Amino acid sequence: MEKSRNTSWIILLFIFTSGLNAQASVDYLVDVVKRLNIPHAEFKGTPLREVLDFLQDKSAELDVREVDPTKKGFNIVLYTGKSDDKIDDIPITLKLDNVSFDVAFKRIAAFAKMKHVIESHAVFFAPLNWNLPNRNKDANIPDVMKNITVPSLNFSNTSFIDALKYLERQSVALDLTEQEPVKKGIKVIIQPPYSGWKGDEVKITMRMRNVPLLNALDYTAALAGMQCEVEIRTVLITPITDDKMDYLNSAEQPTPLPKSKPK
């Protein structure tokens, strides 16, 4: 009985400290966004994607307080929704003089009729009615997913399948704690949202640095309108739905990622 009680306290403590760490990451990013000032920037009909890419690079350039080059500035992720929404190409006309990134983001979001949300490892720009999906946050997350940080991501109109395969390979390459090669990294399995769904036709554009593996998977799934479910060393990518039984009882069965063709 005593052992069971101690185990319960350990699980509760893990959940509590994980929540504190996540909130600390958000608080740190909020501070950076408010602290860094943009001396001057002017956009005249510049596509939203180009504006955000410029500001992401500028944040690293201006973050002189951070000594680690891989941690300078912050990541910016643009959720574009359906491919025909043309959110990437929203023209931005705006002049910024000696304003914080916080103020700049608010002005850009207002101009584009969008919102920006500061997450633990990225600033998200998205339509007003969009929310970052909630991953199943439990105490069953393996060490490999908590300890691995992906140095860089550069998905440019990359298929959703290829993006997940890249993260799966990175999890193996960066897993330095597991000695047995067959046990290294994580496996990704996809639950198709509907019959005939083709993950190769879903495109992902996201450029990030120094992002934890689990967050990289969360963000990649979110850009495809999906979410992550963590089970030991397996990540199940599932459709976003209010009723999980919709897909658990569907005819579409979860399938592992296709193997990469040898080059």
HUMO-V84819 format. One record per run of one state. SS is the DSSP state (hx for helix, st for strand, lp for the rest). FROM is the first residue (numbers start at 0). LEN is the number of residues. If there is no record, write none. Layout:
# HUMO-V84819
ss=<SS,SS>
from=<FROM,FROM>
len=<LEN,LEN>
This chain:
# HUMO-V84819
ss=<lp,hx,lp,st,hx,lp,hx,lp,st,lp,hx,lp,hx,lp,st,hx,lp,st,lp,st,lp,st,lp,hx,lp,st,hx,lp,hx,lp,st,lp,hx,lp,st,hx,lp,st,lp,st,lp,hx,lp,st,lp>
from=<0,1,35,36,47,62,68,71,75,78,82,85,86,89,90,100,112,113,118,122,127,140,141,142,147,148,159,173,180,183,186,190,198,201,202,212,223,225,232,233,239,244,248,254,256>
len=<1,34,1,11,15,6,3,4,3,4,3,1,3,1,10,12,1,5,4,5,13,1,1,5,1,11,14,7,3,3,4,8,3,1,10,11,2,7,1,6,5,4,6,2,7>
